[in-house]
Amino acid sequence: MVWRDDSPDGIYGRYKGALTQFDLSLSWKFSARYAMYLQGRNITGVPVVWYESPPGALEGVNPALRVMQEYGANWVLGFKATF
């Protein structure tokens, strides 16, 4: 699990919104030489958002959405062999 509270973005009034994402990792060992694995990042598909407060307002007051990245879940399925 990855959790991040609202955090500044380097310019006054701009900040990243709070974020909670879940990751997953599984592996199956078939023998001493062969294995398979499955990895998932952001399996719930939570978007990453940045906000900006209007000019003259306190940071975080009446923010507007500035950027939203919605890339969904990323999955990797692999097989390993030791020679």
N, C-alpha and C positions, 0 to 999 in steps of 0.2 A: 504494500500500500504506500502511496505517495501522497502526502498532505502538505499544502503550502497555504498560508494565510495571505491576505492582501499584502502586496510588497511593492515598494517604489520602483519605478522604471528608469530613474536617473534624471528626468525632467520634471519640475514641480507641476503637479496636477495630473500626471500620467502614472498609472500603476497597473500591476497585474492583479486580476481578481483571484479570490480564494479558489483552491483547486484540490480535489480529492480523486485520485486515480488508483485503479487496482491492476496489478500485474499477476501473471501466472507462469509457473514453470513446472513441467512434468517430465520424467524420464523413465524409460523402461529398459532394463538390461536383459537381453535374451540369453546371452552367454558371456563368458569372459572376454570374448572378442567383438560382440555385436550389441549395439544399443540404438534406441530411437528416442528422440526428445521432441517436446512441444513447448513453445514459449509464446506468451501473449502479453503485449503491452497495452495499457489503457483498454482493458477488455470491456468496460462499460461504455466506451465511446464518449467520454466527457470532453467538451471543447476547452481550449485554452483561450482566455479572453483578457484584453487590455482595455482599460477605461481611461477617460480624460474628463477632469472637472472643467466647467466653463471658466473663461477668463475672469479674474477678480473674485472667484469663489474659493472657499477653503478647500484644500485637497480632500477628496472623498465625498464632498457635498454635491448632490445632484449630478452624479457622473453620467456621461454618455458613453455608449459602446464605441471604441475606437478601432479595434482589430479583433477578429475572432478566427481562430484556427480550429477547424473541425476536420480532423483526418481519420477519425474512427479508431478501431482496434487494429493493431498490427500483429500478425500471426507468423510464426516460423515453425516449420516441421522439418526435422532432419534425421538422418541416419548416420551412425558412426561405426567405423570398423577399425580394429587395431591389428596391424600386421607385424 
